[in-house]
Amino acid sequence: MPETFKNAVAAALVTAVLTIPLLGMQLQLEGYRVVLNTHWTPVLIAVLAVFLFQLARPALSRTTAGIKLPTLPRMQPGQQRAAMMILLMAALVWPFFGSRGYVDVMTLALIYVVLGLGLNIVVGFAGLLDLGYVGFYAVGAYTYALCNQYFGLSFWECVPLSAAAAALFGFLLGFPVLRLRGDYLAIVTLGFGEIIRLLLNNMTSLTGGPDGISGIPKPTVFGVVMARNPLTEGGTTFHQMFGLSYQGAHMVIFLYFLALLMVFFTWFVTSRLLRMPMGRAWEALREDEIACRSLGINPTRVKLSAFTLGAAFAGLAGSFFAARQGLVTPESFTFIESALILAIVVLGGMGSQLGVILAAILLTVLPELARSFAEYRMLIFGLVMVLMMMWRPQGLLPATRPHVELPQ
């Protein structure tokens, strides 16, 4: 009992140290002054809950020794394909039944699906821990913004340029990390993401600095703008061409279907690559680099291909993000974004495409539905990740490998 009491007190003190800055003290603006307000009730609740849980933990362990948490069944490749078809059908009809706000939220979720599938190449298939993936995302967004601002290029002209620019950065990042593994690789990639953000923040003459770049045009439909009035005299708009009354929801639905097309393209390319020698080489590198070398596979090329392709999809998503928002700033590409994308891959199941898609939708849509808990979003997010590591560390839908079973 004394040892249990000491552990409970220590855990309560650690909880107090962590929760006082997060929950107990908040800065608020009153007029022209910034005032520090204190809220001790949530801190006391958190400390008391942790203390009581640690105090009762030995008894709970003896009580629940024979109880096992339910586990999700493994889905076979055929079942996963059927689930993908059901998701695709639901996605196609969703904008005609959902409200404008929910369609816009789902568009954001589809952007994270593309990012998750791209990072899944690096982390899930090749086994390379990348904490600076948001840097490639930022490169794609700023490529479209700068090309449009300085050269007047349209969205469709900038999409391949954004993907190529991000792929080039991924290729260049691949060289200094060829000999690194594990934590060292994570630190280098984390530094890369922060370097990109700081450069965008300080290159004021080119990127606008903290203010970013605004006025980024929306995509067009084969050159036809989806606006109330044509941009040029004598031009036409989408609703005038089809004899429709103008509605702002048209652009929201169009962006949704464009994001859905990007998701399908990313999923199709990654699925095909997995069945090619390149995908097998990624898996060999993930399992054992030494064995990979003994098979005659060049790890240098494998790592470079994973970084380059993963970065290309991030640039693709970045260009669409800039078009959707109409504004890009360095604060949109912080480390929290990289952590969220990595959490999508881990939560869904590393190497599992269907799992990544479901995790991206869950982690993007659920916070929007629970706006009353917006202040505690990251706290709840961390708790969910801890519970997932305890309950199902392999992810929601772990990847299944093709295998042959001999008859009994």
C-alpha positions in Angstrom: 0.0 0.0 0.0 2.7 2.6 0.8 4.4 1.9 -2.6 1.0 2.3 -4.4 0.4 5.6 -2.5 3.8 6.9 -3.5 3.2 6.1 -7.1 -0.2 7.7 -7.0 1.2 10.9 -5.5 4.0 11.0 -8.1 1.6 10.5 -10.9 -0.7 13.3 -9.5 2.3 15.7 -9.3 3.3 15.0 -12.9 -0.3 15.5 -14.0 -0.4 18.9 -12.2 2.9 20.0 -13.8 1.5 19.1 -17.3 -2.0 20.4 -16.9 -1.5 23.7 -15.1 0.1 25.5 -18.2 -2.4 23.8 -20.6 -5.7 24.0 -18.6 -5.1 26.2 -15.6 -3.7 29.3 -17.3 -5.2 31.0 -20.4 -4.3 34.3 -22.0 -7.3 36.4 -23.1 -7.5 39.7 -24.8 -9.5 42.4 -22.9 -9.6 45.6 -24.9 -6.0 46.3 -25.7 -4.5 44.3 -22.8 -3.6 40.7 -22.6 -4.8 39.2 -19.3 -3.9 35.9 -17.7 -6.9 34.1 -16.3 -6.7 31.0 -14.2 -9.1 28.0 -14.2 -8.2 25.5 -11.5 -11.3 23.3 -11.7 -10.2 21.2 -14.7 -6.7 20.9 -13.2 -8.1 19.6 -9.9 -10.3 17.1 -11.7 -7.5 15.8 -13.8 -5.1 15.5 -10.8 -7.8 13.8 -8.7 -8.7 11.4 -11.5 -5.1 10.3 -12.0 -4.5 9.9 -8.3 -7.5 7.7 -7.7 -6.8 5.7 -10.8 -3.2 5.0 -9.8 -4.4 4.2 -6.2 -7.0 1.7 -7.5 -4.8 0.3 -10.3 -3.5 -2.9 -8.5 -7.1 -3.9 -7.6 -8.3 -3.2 -11.1 -5.4 -5.3 -12.5 -6.5 -8.3 -10.4 -10.1 -7.8 -11.3 -9.6 -7.5 -15.1 -6.8 -10.1 -15.4 -9.0 -12.5 -17.3 -10.9 -9.9 -19.4 -9.7 -9.2 -22.9 -10.7 -6.1 -24.9 -12.6 -6.9 -28.2 -10.5 -6.8 -31.3 -11.4 -6.0 -34.9 -11.3 -8.8 -37.3 -8.7 -8.8 -40.0 -10.1 -7.9 -43.4 -8.9 -10.0 -46.4 -7.9 -8.3 -49.6 -11.2 -9.1 -51.3 -13.1 -7.6 -48.3 -10.9 -4.5 -48.4 -11.7 -4.0 -52.1 -15.4 -4.4 -51.4 -15.1 -1.9 -48.5 -13.3 0.6 -50.9 -16.1 0.3 -53.4 -18.7 1.0 -50.7 -16.8 4.0 -49.5 -16.5 5.3 -53.1 -20.2 4.9 -53.7 -21.0 6.8 -50.5 -18.5 9.5 -51.4 -20.1 10.0 -54.8 -23.6 10.6 -53.4 -22.5 12.5 -50.2 -22.5 16.1 -51.6 -26.1 15.7 -52.9 -27.4 14.9 -49.4 -25.0 16.7 -47.0 -25.1 20.4 -46.1 -22.6 22.8 -47.6 -20.6 23.0 -44.4 -20.3 19.2 -44.1 -19.2 18.9 -47.7 -16.5 21.4 -47.1 -15.3 19.5 -44.0 -15.2 16.3 -46.1 -13.1 18.1 -48.7 -10.6 18.9 -46.0 -10.7 15.3 -44.9 -9.9 14.1 -48.5 -6.9 16.4 -48.5 -5.6 14.5 -45.4 -6.4 11.2 -47.1 -4.0 12.2 -50.0 -1.4 13.3 -47.4 -1.9 10.1 -45.4 -1.5 7.9 -48.5 1.6 9.8 -49.5 3.2 9.4 -46.1 2.2 5.8 -46.1 4.7 5.2 -48.9 7.6 6.5 -46.7 6.5 5.2 -43.3 4.2 2.3 -44.0 5.9 0.7 -47.1 9.5 1.7 -46.8 9.7 1.9 -43.0 11.4 5.4 -42.9 10.2 7.6 -40.1 9.5 11.1 -41.6 8.5 13.9 -39.2 9.0 16.7 -41.7 6.4 15.7 -44.3 4.5 19.0 -43.9 7.5 20.7 -45.6 6.7 19.0 -48.9 3.0 20.0 -48.4 4.2 23.6 -48.0 6.4 23.5 -51.1 3.4 22.3 -53.2 1.1 25.0 -51.8 3.6 27.9 -52.3 4.6 26.6 -55.7 1.0 27.2 -57.0 0.7 30.5 -55.1 4.0 31.9 -56.5 3.5 30.6 -60.0 0.1 32.2 -60.1 1.2 35.4 -58.6 4.3 36.0 -60.7 3.6 34.2 -63.9 -0.2 34.0 -64.0 -0.4 30.2 -64.3 -3.7 28.5 -63.7 -4.4 25.7 -61.2 -4.2 23.0 -63.8 -0.9 24.2 -65.1 0.5 24.4 -61.5 -0.6 21.0 -60.3 2.2 19.1 -62.1 4.7 21.9 -61.2 3.8 21.6 -57.5 4.1 17.9 -57.5 7.5 18.1 -59.4 8.8 20.8 -57.0 7.9 18.8 -53.9 9.4 15.6 -55.5 12.6 17.5 -56.1 12.8 18.6 -52.5 12.1 15.0 -51.5 14.9 13.8 -53.7 17.3 16.3 -52.3 16.3 15.4 -48.7 16.9 11.8 -49.5 20.7 12.2 -50.0 21.7 13.4 -46.5 19.5 10.7 -44.8 20.6 7.7 -46.8 22.8 6.4 -43.9 20.4 7.3 -41.1 17.8 5.2 -39.5 15.2 5.4 -36.7 15.4 8.4 -34.4 18.3 10.0 -36.3 16.2 10.0 -39.5 13.3 11.4 -37.6 15.4 14.3 -36.2 16.8 15.2 -39.6 13.4 15.2 -41.3 11.9 17.2 -38.4 14.6 19.8 -39.0 13.8 19.9 -42.7 10.2 20.7 -42.0 11.0 23.5 -39.6 13.6 24.9 -42.0 11.0 25.2 -44.8 8.6 26.9 -42.5 11.2 29.4 -41.2 12.3 30.2 -44.8 8.7 30.9 -45.8 8.3 33.1 -42.7 11.5 35.1 -43.3 11.7 35.5 -47.1 9.2 38.4 -47.0 10.0 39.8 -50.4 9.2 36.5 -52.1 6.6 34.7 -49.9 5.0 37.6 -48.1 6.4 36.5 -44.8 3.9 35.8 -42.0 1.1 37.4 -44.0 1.5 34.8 -46.7 0.0 35.0 -50.2 -3.7 35.8 -50.7 -6.0 36.1 -53.7 -5.2 32.6 -55.0 -7.8 31.7 -57.7 -10.0 28.7 -57.5 -9.7 25.9 -60.1 -11.7 26.2 -63.3 -13.8 23.6 -65.2 -12.0 23.2 -68.5 -11.3 26.9 -68.5 -14.8 28.0 -67.3 -14.9 29.9 -64.0 -17.4 29.0 -61.3 -18.2 32.5 -60.3 -21.1 34.9 -60.3 -19.7 37.0 -63.1 -17.1 36.2 -65.8 -13.6 37.4 -65.3 -13.2 38.9 -68.8 -15.6 40.8 -70.9 -17.5 38.6 -73.2 -16.7 35.5 -71.2 -19.0 33.0 -69.7 -19.4 31.2 -66.3 -20.3 27.7 -65.4 -23.9 28.4 -64.4 -24.5 30.6 -67.5 -23.2 27.8 -69.8 -25.7 25.3 -68.4 -28.6 27.7 -67.8 -28.5 27.4 -64.0 -29.0 29.9 -61.3 -25.8 30.9 -59.5 -25.2 29.1 -56.1 -22.1 29.3 -54.0 -22.5 25.6 -53.2 -21.5 24.8 -56.8 -17.9 25.6 -56.1 -17.9 23.7 -52.8 -19.2 20.6 -54.6 -16.8 21.0 -57.4 -13.8 21.2 -55.0 -15.1 18.1 -53.2 -15.2 16.0 -56.4 -11.8 17.4 -57.4 -10.4 16.3 -54.1 -12.1 12.9 -54.5 -10.5 12.5 -57.9 -7.1 13.3 -56.3 -7.7 10.6 -53.7 -8.6 8.0 -56.3 -5.5 8.9 -58.4 -3.3 8.6 -55.3 -4.8 5.3 -54.3 -4.6 3.9 -57.8 -0.9 4.8 -58.2 0.2 3.6 -54.8 -1.8 0.3 -55.3 -0.1 -0.3 -58.6 3.3 0.5 -57.2 2.9 -2.0 -54.4 2.5 -4.8 -57.0 5.5 -3.7 -58.9 9.2 -4.5 -58.1 9.5 -1.1 -56.5 6.8 -1.8 -54.0 8.5 -5.2 -53.1 11.8 -3.4 -52.7 10.1 -0.9 -50.2 8.8 -3.8 -48.2 12.2 -5.5 -48.2 13.9 -2.3 -47.0 11.3 -2.0 -44.2 11.8 -5.5 -43.0 15.6 -5.8 -43.0 18.0 -3.4 -44.8 20.9 -5.9 -44.5 18.9 -8.7 -46.1 17.8 -6.2 -48.7 21.4 -5.6 -49.7 22.1 -9.3 -49.8 19.3 -9.7 -52.3 21.1 -7.2 -54.7 18.7 -4.4 -54.0 20.2 -0.9 -53.8 18.9 0.7 -50.6 20.0 4.1 -51.9 17.6 4.0 -54.8 14.8 2.5 -52.8 15.0 5.3 -50.2 15.2 8.0 -52.8 12.2 6.6 -54.7 10.1 6.4 -51.5 11.0 10.0 -50.4 10.5 11.4 -53.9 7.1 9.7 -54.6 5.8 10.5 -51.1 6.8 14.1 -51.5 5.1 14.3 -54.9 1.8 13.4 -53.5 2.3 15.9 -50.7 2.9 18.6 -53.3 -0.2 17.6 -55.1 -2.3 18.0 -51.9 -0.5 21.3 -51.2 -1.5 22.8 -54.5 -5.2 21.8 -54.0 -5.0 23.2 -50.4 -3.9 26.6 -51.7 -6.6 26.6 -54.3 -9.3 25.7 -51.7 -8.2 28.2 -49.1 -7.3 31.1 -51.4 -4.6 32.0 -48.9 -1.3 30.3 -47.7 0.7 31.3 -44.7 3.6 29.6 -42.9 1.4 29.0 -39.9 -0.6 26.5 -41.9 2.4 24.2 -42.1 3.6 23.7 -38.5 4.9 20.5 -36.9 1.4 19.7 -35.6 0.4 19.0 -39.2 3.2 16.5 -39.6 2.3 14.9 -36.3 -1.4 14.6 -37.4 -0.5 13.1 -40.8 1.8 10.6 -39.1 -0.9 9.8 -36.5 -3.3 9.0 -39.4 -0.8 6.5 -40.8 -0.2 4.9 -37.4 -3.8 4.9 -36.4 -5.0 3.4 -39.6 -2.3 0.8 -39.8 1.1 1.2 -41.4 1.0 -0.1 -44.9 -2.8 -0.3 -45.0 -4.4 2.0 -47.5 -8.0 1.4 -46.4 -7.0 2.0 -42.8 -5.3 5.2 -43.6 -8.4 6.5 -45.5 -10.6 5.6 -42.5 -8.2 7.2 -40.0 -7.9 10.4 -42.0 -11.7 10.8 -42.1 -12.1 10.0 -38.4 -9.3 12.4 -37.2 -10.6 15.2 -39.5 -14.4 14.9 -39.2 -14.8 14.1 -35.5 -13.1 17.3 -34.2 -15.4 19.3 -36.4 -18.5 17.6 -35.0 -17.3 18.1 -31.4 -16.6 21.9 -31.6 -17.6 22.3 -27.9 -14.4 20.4 -27.0 -12.2 22.4 -29.3 -10.0 23.7 -26.5 -9.2 20.1 -25.4 -8.8 18.7 -28.9 -5.1 17.8 -28.6 -5.6 16.4 -25.1 -8.4 14.1 -26.4 -6.3 13.3 -29.5 -3.3 12.2 -27.3 -5.6 10.1 -25.1 -7.0 8.3 -28.1 -3.6 7.5 -29.4 -2.4 6.1 -26.1 -5.5 3.9 -25.9 -5.0 2.7 -29.4 -1.4 1.7 -28.6 -2.7 -0.2 -25.6 -5.7 -1.8 -27.4 -4.6 -2.3 -31.0 -1.0 -1.2 -31.7 -1.1 -2.5 -35.2 -3.8 0.0 -36.2 -7.4 -0.1 -37.0 -7.0 -2.1 -40.2 -3.5 -3.6 -40.4 -2.1 -4.4 -43.8 -2.6 -8.0 -45.0 0.1 -9.6 -47.1 -0.7 -11.9 -50.0 0.0 -15.5 -48.9 -0.8 -19.1 -49.9 -2.2 -21.6 -47.5 -1.6 -25.3 -48.1 -4.6 -27.6 -47.6 -4.7 -29.5 -44.3 
